[in-house]
Amino acid sequence: MKRIDSDRAGDMRSSEVVRAEVLRLAQQQKSALATTFQELLGNGGPPDETADEMISAIRQWRDTPSPRSLE
């Protein structure tokens, strides 16, 4: 994902310019977006996965440290 830096010193862009750039970048993307609710749901993952296994995997993922920061 390309970061749009609207706060660079000496380059304070208006929100309209930033909005136009975001729209332009979104229109350039070549992704297959879901067009139906069924496509959005996907295949549901492994057919033999239990709820306990799914919850365990989510908890393991949630506890994994991230290299990203909110600062």
Order of alpha helices (4+ residues) and beta strands (2+ residues): alpha-alpha-alpha
